[in-house]
Amino acid sequence: MTRFFLLAMLVVLGACGDLPQPYRGRAGGSAAQLAAPPGVRVAVPRSDALMLDTVGADRFAESMADALRVAEVPAVAAEPLPLDWRVGLAVTRRGSDVVLRYTLRDADGGELGSAEVPPVAPAAWAEQSETMRREATRVAARNLAGMILQAEAARKATDPAALAAGGPPRIRLMPVGGAPGDGNTALTARMTDFLTQAGFLISDSASAASFAVQGLVTMAPSAPGIQRVEILWVVSRRDGEELGRVLQLNEIPAGSLNRFWGDVAFAAAQEAAGGVQRVVSNAGGMPARRDGTAAAAPVRGLEIPRDNSLPAPTSTAAASVPAQR
C-alpha cells in the first residue's frame, strides 16, 4: 500500500501563515477588545458589481470590513474560509442616483438579510471620497451587525448542536480539489470515513460546524518518469483562525494516478485524519476523557525517509512548526 509522508503539521494557535490575519496591526481591531463578538467571522470579498475598478473595489471592501470591526463584528476583507459568513456588495442605477445594496449570507450560502444605503449621485460614487465611503460603510455595518446578532440568536435557540455542551466536535469537510482522475472524490470519501472514526461528526452544514478542513492536491514533475504528489489539509475554526496544516507528499510513477486512486486515497486519508485530529486536539477542540486528557489518537506511519529531497523536520516523527511572528 502506498504510504504518504507527513512533512510538517502546524499546530500553534494563531500561527501566522499566508491566510489573512485580520486583526494584526489594527488599532481597536483585536477580537479581545470586542464587547460581545458573535461566534462567526464575516468575510467581505472584493465585488465586481460596484461599478469601480479593482483598486476601488478593494478599498471599499477594506472600508466595509473596518466598519464592521468598529461595530464589534470580527471581519476581514478577503475571500471567505469554509465557515465564514460573507457580505455581498453591489450597486445599481435608480433614476439619476446610484444605490449600494449589501447582502449577508451564512457559510452555506443562505441569505440572512439585505438592505440599501441611501442613494448618492453617480459623480460622488465615482469619486469615491474617503468621507463618502466611510459614511456608506458605517451605515451598512450598523445594520449588518443587527442582522448578525439576530441570526446568531435564532441559530442558538433552535440548533441542538449549539445548545449542547461537549460531545463530538462537528467538522465541515470541503470537497478535495486539484487531484487528477477520481482523486478528489476518493480522497473526500475516505477522509469522511476516517474523520468519523477519529471522533468527529461530519457536518453538511457550515452553520452547525465548529471546524473545517480543506484539502488541495498538487501534482508536479519530480524526475524523468516520476511525479511528486503533495496533499495539503488546512484546518480552520469558525472565527477564521487557521489552526494548522497537514502536508503529505510522495513520489509516484508519472501518470499512475490519472484514473483511479484506490489504496492511495485510503492510505493518505487514514494518515491525514490522524493529523487533523491532533491539530484540533491541540486547539482544545476534542472532548476530554475521564482522566481529563484530550481524546487524540497517536499519528502513526509518518516517518520521513532520509533520502527525501525536501527539508526534513528535526525528528522523524510529525514536527510542530512554531509560529513565525
N, C-alpha and C positions, 0 to 999 in steps of 0.2 A: 504494500500500500504506500502511495506517495506520502512523504512526510514534509510538511511545511515547517519552516523555521521562524520562530518569533524573534524578530530583531530587537525591538525595543517596545516598552509599554510605558506611556506617560501616565503617572498615577498621582501627580501632585495637584492638589486642588488649586485652582487659579493659575495653572500653568499657562504661560504666555506663548501660544502657538501662533499660527498665521490666521486664525479665526478672530473675529472682532473682539476687542476688549473695550466694551462701551463706556466704562466709567473712568478709565485711566486718564489722568491728567486733566480731568474736567472738574473744576471747582463746583462743589454743590451737586455733583453727579453721582456720588458714591451711593451704592444701594444701602449702605449702613445709615445714611443720613435721611432716607425716606421714612416718613412718619408711619405709613401703613402700606407698603408696596404690595400690589397684587401678586399672586403666585405665578404669574406668567411674565415673559418678556415680550415686548412688542417690537417688531421689525418694520422699518419704513424703507422699502426698496425704492430705487430711482424709478420714476414713472416716465414713460414715453408719451403720456396723454396730458402733459401740462402745457403744451404749446411753447416749450422752452428748448434751448439747445442742451447738450449733455452737461455742460458746466452749470447752467442754470437749474437743471433738474436735480443735480447732485446737491447744490446749495439749498434747494428747497427741502429735499429730504433731510438734510442735516438740521435745518431750522425746525422742521417738524419734530424730529427726534429730540432736539434740545428743549422745545416747548413741552413735550410730553414729560421729560425728566423734571422740568420745573414744576409740572403738575403732579409730581411724585409717582410717575409711571416709569418703570425700567424700560428704556427704549434704546434702539440703535438704528442708525441709518445704514442698512445692509440688507442683502437677501436673507430671508428667514431661515433659521435652522428648523429641524423637523417639528419641534414643539412650540415654536414661536407663533404668536398671533401676528397679524400684519395689518398695516394701514395702506389702503389703495388711494391714490390721488389722481384726479382728473379734472380738467376744466372744459367748459362748453360755452359757446356763444349763446346769449339770451338777449335778443334785441340788439341794442348797441353796447351791451356790457359783457363782461367775462365773469363766469361763476365757477368757483372752486368747489368741487364735491369730494368728500372724503368718506371712505367706507372701511369699517372694521370687520375683519374676518378672523375666525378662530383657526387653529392649526389644521383642522380638517377641511378648511375652505368654506365653512358655513358663514353666511353673513349675519353679523350681530347687530348691525345698525349702520346708518349713514345719515349725513346731514350736509348742509352747504354753508359756506362763508358768504357774508354779504357781497353783492356784486361790486366789481371795480371796472373802471374804464380800461379798454384794451391797451391804451398807451401806458397807463400806470402799471398794468400787469407786465407788459413787455419790458418796461424799465427795470422792474424787479428791485426797487429800492429796499434798503435794509429795513426801513420803518414799515413799509407795506408788508414785506414778508413776515416780519416779526408779529405784526398785528393779526395777519391772516392765520398764522400757525398757532398763535396764542388762543384765539377763539376756538379753533378746531381742537386743540389739545384739551382745553377745558371740557368740551362736550365729549370727547373721546374718553377722558378719564371717567366720566359718569357712566358711559356705556360699558366700560371695562368692569367697573365695580358692580354694576347691575348683573352683568353676565356671570361674573365670578360668584356672586351671591346665589344666583339661580342654580349654577352648577353644583355648588357645595350643598345646597338644600335638597337636591334630588339625586345626586350621584352617590351610590353606596360606597364606591371606592374613595370618594373624598371625605365621607363621614367616618369610615373605618380607620382605626389606628393600627399600625403594624400590618402583618400579613405579607404575602409575597409581593415584591416590587413589580410594578407594571412597566413594561418597556415597549416602545414602538420600534419595530424593525422595518427600516425603509428598504424597498427593493434594491438589491445589489445592482450596480451599474458597471459597464466597461468591459465585461467578460465576453469572449467570443463563444460561439456555439450555444449550448444550453446552460452555460456557466452562471449567468445571472439568476435564472430560475432555480437551478440546482443548489447554488450556494444559499439563496434565500430560504428555500425549503429546508435544507439541512440545518441552517443556523436557527430556524424556528424550532426544530426538534431539540437541538442541544441547549438552547437557551431555556427552553421549558424544563429539560432535565436538570439544568443548573439552578432552578428555583424561581424563574421569572414567569410572570403572566404576560403573554404576548397580547398587546392591545392593538386592535384595528383602528381605534380612535385616538387621535393625539390628545384630545381633551381629557382622557382618562389615564394617560401615561405620565410617569414621573421622569423617565429616562428615555433616550432614543439612541439607536445605533445606525450609522450609515456605513455601507460597505462599498468600496471602489476598487476595481481590478485594473491593473496596468500591465500590459504585455509589451516587452521591448527585446530587440535582438541583443544577445549577450556574446556569442561567438558563432563561428560558422555552424549552421545547423542547430543552434541552441537558442532558446528563448528564456528570458527571465520573467517570472510571474511575481508580481507584487500585489498583495491584498491588504488594503488599509481599512481598518474599522475605527470609526470615530465615535466615541461615547460622549453624549452631552446630556444636560439636565434641563428641566423646564425653564429655569431662569436664564438660559442661554450660556451657562458656564460649560466650557469644554472640559470634561473630567479626565480624559485620557485617550490614547491612541494605541491600537494593537496593530503592529505591522508584521506581516508574514511574507516570506519570499522563498522561491525555489527556482531551479533551472530545469527545463524540460526539453525534449526534442522538439524542434520548431514545428508548429502546426499540429501537435498531438492533442491539443485541446480545442481545435477548431470546430468539433462537433459535439462530443459528449464528455462530461466531466466525471461522472460516476464516482469512483472511490476517492478521486482527488477532492471533490466537493465535500465528501464525508469527512476526510481527514482534516481538511482546512477548517471546516466549521466546528468540528469537535475541539480542536485546539484553540480556535479563536473564542469560542463560547467561554472557555475557562479564563481567558484573558479579560473578556468583558466583565465576567463575574468578579474578578479580582479588582478591576477598576471601580466598579460600583460599590464593592465592599469597602475599599479604602476611602470612598467618599461617604461612608456611613449609610449606604442605601440598602444593604442586605439585612434581613431580620436577624436578631441575635438568638443564639442557642440558650439553653437553660443556664449554662455556665457564664453567660454574659458576653461571649465572644461572637464575632460575626460569622454567619454560616457561609464561608467561602471555601470551596474545594481547592486543593493544590492544582497548579497548572502543570500538566505532565507532557513529556515528549518534546521539550522546547530547546534541546541542546543546539548550539550553534556550531557548525562544522569549522574546523581550524583552517581549512583551505578556502573559506568563504572570502570573496574579494571585497565585500563591503566591510566597513569598520565594525568589529565585534564589541559587545559590551565587555566590561572588565571581568564578568563572570560568565560561565557557560549557561547559567540559568537566565530567566527573564530579568531584565535590568530596569531599575527605576531611574528615570532621567530627571534631574532636578530642573525646576523652572528657571528659565533664563530671563531675569528681570531687566 
